[in-house]
Amino acid sequence: MRNPEDNTDVAGRNGFVWWIGIVESRNDPLKLGRCQVRIGGGWHSDNRLKVPTKDLPWAQPLYPINNSKTFSAPKVGEWVVGFFLDGMNGQSPVMMGVLPGIQKG
């Protein structure tokens, strides 16, 4: 059983880390709707030579409970908002939604 005093890497206990990023790839080899997202705010460099798209972690989609069978992954260039399951480690991103607007690239 988990010790309730251990607040590390639990969303909502030791800080809930939100992020906004741009979808760069949606070619999920597992076909789960995951995307590789370049996350801003100092998480991933804007320089694709320093952090190539292939090195970005796969962001897992958060499906709606009432209609999870009709989900489609965000398009490349769309802005998405999400959070990290692993807190400040920043290696397990989850996409919560798409921010509508002008697509990039």
C-alpha positions as CSV (number, residue, x, y, z in Angstrom):
1,M,0.0,0.0,0.0
2,R,1.2,3.5,-0.8
3,N,2.4,5.7,2.0
4,P,0.1,8.8,2.0
5,E,3.1,10.9,3.2
6,D,5.0,10.1,-0.1
7,N,4.0,13.0,-2.3
8,T,6.5,12.4,-5.1
9,D,5.3,12.0,-8.7
10,V,1.6,11.9,-7.9
11,A,-0.5,14.4,-9.9
12,G,-2.2,16.9,-7.6
13,R,-0.2,16.1,-4.5
14,N,3.2,17.6,-5.1
15,G,2.3,20.1,-7.8
16,F,0.2,19.6,-10.9
17,V,2.4,20.4,-13.9
18,W,0.5,21.9,-16.8
19,W,1.9,22.4,-20.2
20,I,1.1,23.8,-23.7
21,G,2.7,22.4,-26.8
22,I,2.6,21.9,-30.6
23,V,2.0,18.5,-32.1
24,E,4.9,17.5,-34.3
25,S,4.1,13.9,-35.0
26,R,1.0,11.7,-34.8
27,N,2.5,8.5,-36.3
28,D,2.0,6.4,-33.2
29,P,3.5,3.0,-33.8
30,L,1.1,1.6,-31.2
31,K,-2.0,3.2,-32.9
32,L,-3.2,4.5,-29.5
33,G,-3.7,8.2,-30.6
34,R,-0.5,9.3,-29.0
35,C,1.4,12.3,-30.4
36,Q,4.9,13.7,-30.1
37,V,4.4,17.2,-28.8
38,R,7.1,20.0,-28.5
39,I,6.2,21.4,-25.1
40,G,7.0,25.0,-24.3
41,G,8.0,26.7,-21.1
42,G,11.5,25.3,-21.1
43,W,10.6,21.6,-21.4
44,H,11.7,21.1,-25.0
45,S,14.0,23.4,-27.0
46,D,12.5,25.1,-30.0
47,N,15.7,24.1,-31.8
48,R,14.9,20.9,-33.6
49,L,18.6,20.2,-34.0
50,K,19.0,20.1,-30.2
51,V,15.8,18.1,-29.6
52,P,14.6,16.3,-32.8
53,T,11.0,15.3,-33.1
54,K,11.9,11.6,-32.9
55,D,13.3,12.3,-29.4
56,L,10.2,13.9,-27.9
57,P,8.2,11.7,-25.5
58,W,4.8,10.3,-26.7
59,A,1.9,12.3,-25.2
60,Q,-1.0,10.0,-24.3
61,P,-4.5,11.3,-25.1
62,L,-7.1,11.7,-22.4
63,Y,-10.3,10.3,-23.9
64,P,-13.8,11.6,-22.9
65,I,-15.6,9.0,-20.8
66,N,-18.9,9.3,-22.6
67,N,-17.7,8.9,-26.2
68,S,-14.2,7.3,-26.2
69,K,-14.7,5.3,-29.5
70,T,-14.7,8.4,-31.8
71,F,-11.5,10.0,-30.7
72,S,-9.0,11.2,-33.3
73,A,-5.5,12.4,-32.6
74,P,-4.8,16.2,-32.9
75,K,-3.3,17.2,-36.2
76,V,0.4,18.2,-36.7
77,G,0.8,21.9,-36.0
78,E,-2.2,22.1,-33.6
79,W,-1.6,23.5,-30.1
80,V,-2.6,21.1,-27.2
81,V,-2.8,21.5,-23.5
82,G,-2.0,18.8,-21.0
83,F,-0.2,17.8,-17.9
84,F,2.6,15.4,-16.8
85,L,1.7,12.2,-15.1
86,D,5.2,12.1,-13.6
87,G,5.2,15.7,-12.4
88,M,8.4,17.6,-12.7
89,N,10.2,14.6,-14.4
90,G,8.2,15.7,-17.5
91,Q,8.5,12.4,-19.4
92,S,4.8,11.2,-19.3
93,P,2.7,13.9,-21.0
94,V,-1.0,13.6,-21.3
95,M,-3.0,15.7,-23.8
96,M,-6.3,17.0,-22.4
97,G,-7.5,19.1,-25.3
98,V,-6.8,21.1,-28.4
99,L,-6.6,24.9,-28.4
100,P,-8.3,26.1,-31.6
101,G,-6.7,28.6,-33.7
102,I,-4.1,29.0,-36.5
103,Q,-1.9,26.0,-37.0
104,K,1.9,26.2,-37.1
105,G,3.9,24.8,-40.0
